[in-house]
Amino acid sequence: MTQEGIVPKRASGPRKWRNSSIHAILHNVTYATGIMLWNKRRYISGKITHTRDRTECWEIPVPPILSQEVFEAAQQQSQRNIRFSPRNRKYEYLFTGGRLRCGRCGGSMSGYAPPNRAPRYRCSSQFTHHPDEPFCRGAIRVERIEPLVWQAIERALSDPTLIMAELERREHEQATTTRDMTKERQVIEKALAALEREAQRWDEAYAHEVIDIAELKAKKLDINDRKQRMLAQQEAVESSMLAAQQSQAKARDILLYCQQVQERLHTLDVPHKRQALEALGIRVTWASDEPIQIAGSIPMDAIISNAPRCTGSSPNMGLVICVA
């Protein structure tokens, strides 16, 4: 937009787009809802004294420029950025944002670097422990888990046949699911049409004085109850169909991402590896004396060997790799 000469109205200095401008747009609810509130603040001598309640404001419709999905995604990403900012991080940990979980209590494992010792991951229960909750003393050194997990991901990403096979499997499941839900929706539509005809018959019966008004109201109430249940079922089916379509679209996005990242797998730095873990939905579970579990949106072969102990003394690592 800067190159095309479309610049922010109030840009200071060189007229170009900055991160702050984009941030302001993505966090302005007006751009997502298309409703601008006027008279939100009360000013005295040029200073804001308080913000008025929404009921005291005037709502002015404006053209929305953000979809609700984009707006909500921006808020979620902003919260993740705040929580896991690398500003004060002494070591570039691969697993952040709860991507590594404790296999004992299910808590997140976060990185820490003890003085004069190798960095490692430890269960969050060690510093957020409550009397009635499990306490996990286990910790795993960074070099004993990060390389092994990344190697497994590299192996899966380096084999396009695995990814294509997974995509074809999902497309087959999607086609079967869509076919079944389409039939179910047709059955519901026929049932709704039958209820409409039934309501018309009772109206005709009342018009010919076959039934009285009390009977008609009772019949209409029963028909309306059945109709509402049918409509709820119809809405559930349509929601399931939409979710299935979105899942298929996500699978294609993942395939495209895998194809783009394959050539750079061996040169990715830690921040880009973290982005890959997030894009592929990778989740890792670790517990002492148990195989490491990796789950994600791509198919990966299973490797079973001896799992590391809590102290990290064993050189062999166990993996159980799943597909979510």
C-alpha positions as CSV (number, residue, x, y, z in Angstrom):
1,M,0.0,0.0,0.0
2,T,2.9,2.3,0.7
3,Q,4.3,1.6,-2.8
4,E,0.9,2.4,-4.3
5,G,0.7,5.7,-2.5
6,I,-2.1,4.6,-0.1
7,V,-0.8,5.9,3.2
8,P,-2.3,6.5,6.6
9,K,-4.0,9.9,6.9
10,R,-2.1,10.9,10.0
11,A,1.3,9.3,9.2
12,S,4.1,11.3,10.8
13,G,7.5,11.7,9.2
14,P,7.9,9.6,6.0
15,R,4.3,8.8,4.9
16,K,4.2,5.0,5.0
17,W,2.6,2.2,6.8
18,R,4.1,1.2,10.2
19,N,3.4,-1.7,12.6
20,S,1.6,0.7,14.9
21,S,-0.9,1.6,12.1
22,I,-1.6,-2.0,11.3
23,H,-1.9,-2.8,15.1
24,A,-4.5,0.1,15.5
25,I,-6.6,-1.3,12.7
26,L,-6.5,-4.9,13.8
27,H,-7.5,-3.9,17.3
28,N,-10.3,-1.4,16.5
29,V,-13.6,-3.2,16.9
30,T,-15.3,-0.6,14.7
31,Y,-13.5,-2.0,11.6
32,A,-14.9,-5.5,12.4
33,T,-18.5,-4.7,13.5
34,G,-19.1,-1.7,11.2
35,I,-20.5,0.2,14.2
36,M,-18.8,3.4,15.4
37,L,-19.7,4.8,18.8
38,W,-20.0,8.5,19.1
39,N,-20.0,10.4,22.4
40,K,-18.0,7.7,24.2
41,R,-16.0,10.0,26.3
42,R,-16.7,13.0,28.4
43,Y,-14.2,15.9,28.2
44,I,-13.6,18.8,30.6
45,S,-11.0,21.4,29.6
46,G,-9.6,19.0,27.0
47,K,-9.1,16.1,29.4
48,I,-11.0,12.8,29.4
49,T,-12.9,12.5,32.7
50,H,-14.6,9.2,32.0
51,T,-15.8,6.8,29.4
52,R,-19.6,6.6,29.0
53,D,-21.6,3.4,29.0
54,R,-22.5,2.1,25.6
55,T,-26.2,2.9,26.2
56,E,-25.3,6.6,26.4
57,C,-23.6,6.5,23.0
58,W,-24.9,6.9,19.4
59,E,-24.2,4.0,17.1
60,I,-23.2,5.1,13.6
61,P,-22.9,2.4,10.8
62,V,-19.7,2.5,8.9
63,P,-18.2,0.1,6.2
64,P,-16.5,-2.8,8.0
65,I,-13.1,-3.6,6.6
66,L,-12.2,-6.7,8.7
67,S,-14.0,-10.0,8.9
68,Q,-14.9,-11.2,12.4
69,E,-12.6,-14.2,11.9
70,V,-9.6,-12.0,11.1
71,F,-10.4,-9.7,14.0
72,E,-10.7,-12.5,16.6
73,A,-7.5,-14.2,15.2
74,A,-5.6,-10.9,15.6
75,Q,-6.7,-10.6,19.3
76,Q,-5.7,-14.2,20.0
77,Q,-2.3,-13.8,18.3
78,S,-1.7,-10.5,20.2
79,Q,-2.3,-12.3,23.5
80,R,0.1,-15.1,22.5
81,N,2.7,-12.5,21.6
82,I,2.4,-10.8,25.0
83,R,2.6,-14.1,26.9
84,F,5.6,-15.5,25.0
85,S,7.6,-12.5,24.2
86,P,11.3,-13.4,23.7
87,R,12.3,-10.0,25.2
88,N,13.6,-11.5,28.5
89,R,14.3,-15.0,27.3
90,K,17.9,-16.1,27.9
91,Y,17.7,-19.1,25.6
92,E,15.8,-19.7,22.3
93,Y,13.5,-22.6,23.4
94,L,11.8,-24.5,20.6
95,F,8.6,-25.3,22.7
96,T,6.7,-22.3,23.8
97,G,3.0,-21.5,24.3
98,G,2.2,-24.7,26.0
99,R,3.3,-26.8,23.0
100,L,5.2,-29.2,25.4
101,R,3.0,-30.8,28.0
102,C,3.7,-33.0,31.1
103,G,2.6,-36.5,30.6
104,R,1.9,-36.9,34.3
105,C,-0.4,-34.0,35.2
106,G,-1.1,-32.5,31.8
107,G,0.4,-29.1,32.8
108,S,2.5,-27.1,30.4
109,M,6.3,-27.4,30.5
110,S,8.3,-24.3,30.2
111,G,12.0,-23.6,29.6
112,Y,14.4,-22.4,32.3
113,A,18.1,-22.2,32.6
114,P,19.6,-22.9,36.1
115,P,22.8,-21.0,36.9
116,N,25.9,-22.7,35.3
117,R,23.7,-25.6,34.0
118,A,22.2,-26.6,30.7
119,P,18.8,-25.2,29.8
120,R,15.9,-27.6,30.3
121,Y,12.1,-27.9,30.4
122,R,10.2,-28.4,33.7
123,C,6.6,-28.9,34.5
124,S,4.7,-25.8,35.5
125,S,3.4,-27.6,38.7
126,Q,6.8,-27.0,40.2
127,F,6.0,-23.3,40.7
128,T,2.2,-23.3,40.6
129,H,1.6,-26.2,42.8
130,H,-1.6,-26.4,45.0
131,P,-2.0,-28.9,47.8
132,D,-4.8,-30.9,46.1
133,E,-3.0,-31.0,42.7
134,P,-0.3,-33.5,41.5
135,F,3.3,-32.4,41.8
136,C,5.8,-33.3,39.1
137,R,9.5,-33.2,39.8
138,G,10.6,-34.2,36.3
139,A,12.7,-32.1,34.0
140,I,14.2,-32.8,30.6
141,R,17.3,-31.1,29.2
142,V,16.7,-29.2,26.0
143,E,19.3,-31.1,23.9
144,R,17.6,-34.4,24.8
145,I,14.2,-33.6,23.4
146,E,14.3,-30.7,20.9
147,P,16.6,-32.4,18.2
148,L,14.7,-35.7,18.4
149,V,11.3,-34.1,17.9
150,W,12.5,-31.8,15.1
151,Q,14.1,-34.8,13.3
152,A,10.8,-36.6,13.4
153,I,9.1,-33.6,11.9
154,E,11.7,-33.2,9.3
155,R,11.4,-36.8,8.2
156,A,7.6,-36.4,7.8
157,L,7.9,-33.1,5.9
158,S,10.6,-34.5,3.6
159,D,8.3,-37.3,2.4
160,P,5.6,-35.7,0.1
161,T,4.0,-39.1,-0.5
162,L,3.0,-39.3,3.2
163,I,1.5,-35.9,3.1
164,M,-0.4,-36.6,-0.1
165,A,-1.7,-39.9,1.3
166,E,-3.0,-38.1,4.4
167,L,-4.7,-35.4,2.3
168,E,-6.3,-38.1,0.1
169,R,-7.5,-39.9,3.2
170,R,-9.1,-36.8,4.6
171,E,-10.7,-35.9,1.3
172,H,-12.2,-39.4,1.2
173,E,-13.5,-39.0,4.8
174,Q,-14.8,-35.6,3.9
175,A,-16.7,-36.9,0.9
176,T,-18.3,-39.7,2.9
177,T,-19.2,-37.3,5.7
178,T,-20.7,-34.8,3.3
179,R,-22.8,-37.5,1.6
180,D,-24.2,-38.7,4.9
181,M,-24.9,-35.3,6.2
182,T,-26.6,-34.3,2.9
183,K,-28.9,-37.2,3.2
184,E,-29.7,-36.3,6.8
185,R,-30.4,-32.7,5.8
186,Q,-32.8,-33.9,3.1
187,V,-34.7,-36.0,5.6
188,I,-35.0,-33.0,7.9
189,E,-36.2,-30.8,5.1
190,K,-38.9,-33.4,4.2
191,A,-40.0,-33.6,7.8
192,L,-40.3,-29.8,8.0
193,A,-42.4,-29.8,4.9
194,A,-44.6,-32.5,6.4
195,L,-45.1,-30.4,9.5
196,E,-46.2,-27.4,7.4
197,R,-48.8,-29.6,5.6
198,E,-50.0,-30.9,8.9
199,A,-50.4,-27.3,10.2
200,Q,-52.4,-26.4,7.1
201,R,-54.7,-29.4,7.6
202,W,-55.5,-28.4,11.2
203,D,-56.2,-24.9,10.0
204,E,-58.6,-26.3,7.5
205,A,-60.2,-28.5,10.1
206,Y,-60.8,-25.4,12.3
207,A,-62.1,-23.4,9.4
208,H,-64.7,-26.2,8.7
209,E,-65.5,-26.3,12.5
210,V,-64.2,-29.9,12.9
211,I,-62.2,-28.8,15.9
212,D,-62.5,-25.8,18.2
213,I,-59.9,-23.1,19.0
214,A,-58.5,-24.8,22.0
215,E,-57.8,-28.0,20.1
216,L,-56.2,-25.9,17.3
217,K,-53.9,-24.1,19.7
218,A,-52.9,-27.4,21.3
219,K,-52.1,-28.9,17.8
220,K,-50.2,-25.8,16.8
221,L,-48.2,-25.9,20.0
222,D,-47.2,-29.5,19.4
223,I,-46.3,-28.8,15.8
224,N,-44.2,-25.8,16.8
225,D,-42.3,-27.9,19.4
226,R,-41.5,-30.5,16.8
227,K,-40.5,-27.9,14.3
228,Q,-38.1,-26.3,16.7
229,R,-36.4,-29.6,17.4
230,M,-36.1,-30.2,13.6
231,L,-34.7,-26.8,13.1
232,A,-32.1,-27.4,15.8
233,Q,-31.1,-30.6,14.1
234,Q,-30.9,-28.9,10.8
235,E,-28.6,-26.2,12.2
236,A,-26.4,-28.8,13.8
237,V,-26.1,-30.7,10.5
238,E,-25.2,-27.5,8.6
239,S,-22.6,-26.6,11.2
240,S,-21.0,-30.0,10.9
241,M,-20.9,-29.7,7.1
242,L,-19.3,-26.2,7.4
243,A,-16.7,-27.6,9.9
244,A,-15.9,-30.5,7.6
245,Q,-15.4,-28.1,4.7
246,Q,-13.1,-25.9,6.8
247,S,-11.2,-28.9,7.9
248,Q,-10.5,-29.9,4.3
249,A,-9.4,-26.3,3.5
250,K,-7.1,-26.4,6.5
251,A,-5.6,-29.7,5.3
252,R,-4.9,-28.1,1.9
253,D,-3.3,-25.1,3.5
254,I,-1.1,-27.5,5.6
255,L,-0.1,-29.3,2.4
256,L,0.9,-26.1,0.7
257,Y,2.9,-25.0,3.8
258,C,4.7,-28.3,3.8
259,Q,5.7,-28.0,0.2
260,Q,7.0,-24.5,0.7
261,V,9.0,-25.3,3.8
262,Q,10.6,-28.6,2.5
263,E,13.5,-26.9,0.8
264,R,14.4,-24.9,3.9
265,L,14.0,-27.5,6.6
266,H,17.7,-27.9,7.4
267,T,18.4,-24.2,7.5
268,L,15.5,-23.0,9.7
269,D,16.4,-21.1,12.8
270,V,14.6,-21.6,16.1
271,P,12.0,-18.8,15.6
272,H,11.1,-20.2,12.2
273,K,10.9,-23.8,13.6
274,R,8.5,-22.5,16.3
275,Q,6.4,-21.0,13.5
276,A,6.4,-24.4,11.8
277,L,5.3,-26.1,14.9
278,E,2.4,-23.7,15.2
279,A,1.4,-24.0,11.6
280,L,1.3,-27.8,11.8
281,G,-0.4,-27.9,15.1
282,I,2.4,-29.9,16.7
283,R,1.9,-30.9,20.4
284,V,4.5,-32.8,22.4
285,T,3.9,-34.8,25.6
286,W,6.8,-35.9,27.8
287,A,7.0,-37.9,31.0
288,S,9.9,-39.8,32.5
289,D,10.2,-43.5,31.7
290,E,7.6,-43.1,28.9
291,P,7.9,-42.6,25.2
292,I,7.6,-39.0,24.0
293,Q,4.3,-38.4,22.2
294,I,4.1,-36.1,19.2
295,A,0.7,-35.2,17.7
296,G,0.0,-32.9,14.8
297,S,-1.7,-32.3,11.5
298,I,0.7,-34.3,9.4
299,P,1.3,-38.1,9.3
300,M,4.5,-39.3,10.9
301,D,6.1,-42.7,11.2
302,A,6.4,-44.2,14.7
303,I,9.8,-44.8,16.3
304,I,9.7,-46.8,19.5
305,S,12.9,-47.1,21.7
306,N,13.8,-46.5,25.3
307,A,12.5,-43.4,26.8
308,P,14.7,-41.0,28.8
309,R,14.6,-41.0,32.6
310,C,13.7,-37.9,34.6
311,T,17.4,-37.0,35.1
312,G,18.1,-37.2,31.4
313,S,20.8,-39.7,31.8
314,S,19.7,-42.1,29.1
315,P,21.0,-41.3,25.6
316,N,18.1,-43.0,23.8
317,M,14.8,-41.3,23.3
318,G,11.4,-42.9,22.7
319,L,8.8,-41.5,20.4
320,V,5.2,-42.3,19.8
321,I,4.0,-40.1,16.9
322,C,0.3,-39.6,16.3
323,V,-1.9,-37.8,13.8
324,A,-4.5,-35.4,15.2
